[in-house]
Amino acid sequence: MSDVLRVELRDQIAVLTLDRPERLNAVGTETVNRLTQALNDIRDNDDVRAVVLAGAGRAFSAGADIGEIESCTAPGQFRAFVGRLTDAYALLEDFPKPSVAAVHGFAFGGGLELALACDLRVAERGTRLGLPEMKLGVLPGAGGTQRLPRLLPPAIAKQMILTGEPIDAERAWQLGLVNELAEPGGALAAAEKLAAGLAAGAPLALAAGKRLIDHGLGMDLTTAIAYERETVTVLFSTEDRAEGLKAFRDRRPGEFRGV
């Protein structure tokens, strides 16, 4: 299997880099297979506390691999291709360790959908983000029509999806789609800094926080608050909670072990 995805461990961060620069990091079956493998490999690695997803070359990702899409000769083949992407993106979204996308150049189609599956996004100024599938007579099929309206005002998401026109990073930041702006060439460093802050947190609380937010949004408020109450009660019995309180009293950073 060729190295279409580079995996580097830096302190407590796993940096996963899409590495098909000659194809503008188009996302195909090989890429999502490698992504799935990498996530499964680091899931139980206690030395990894956060994930950064980046792209090599001049762009984060141009989108799904058009060549592979064109090779589909029947709807069932296309459905299987889209299914492979959505399964890998769902694995990233549900991953117990927080993830940050470092976006530069552009993130279109399946590339933007990949960034949407991350918990947080950093983008360089001037980066373009869009779902251009409408211009090809189709629609985003790897979560774009569902994740984007959950991160943007629905009317803005509709405009992007139904016109296929992108927005720039500055506009995305104003709308809350992008968490931080970076200067040109600085997205990866900014994403790693953000990930380092996440990695310093208590692993059990980080994973629980992700679940509370992601799952709670689909519940009515009363049920979601009850879910929150039960979750924090479980966290209260952890050693990390005791360490956090002691560290606060000692006026020092907590040394969390995920227990």
Buried (B, 14 or more C-beta within 10 A) or exposed (E): EEEBBBBEEEEBBBBBBBBBEEBBBBBBBBBBBBBBBBBEEBEEEEEBBBBBBBBBBEBBBBBBBBEBBEEBEEEEEBEEBBEBBBEBBEBBBEBEBBBBBBBBBBBBBBBBBBBBBBBBBBBBBBBBBBBBBBEEEEEBBBBBBEBBBEBBEEEBBBBBBEEBBBBBBBBBBEBEBBBBBBEEEBBBEBBBBBBBEBBBBBBBBBBBBBBBEEEBEEEEEEEBEEBBEEBBEEBEEBEBBEBBEEBEEEEEEBEBEBE
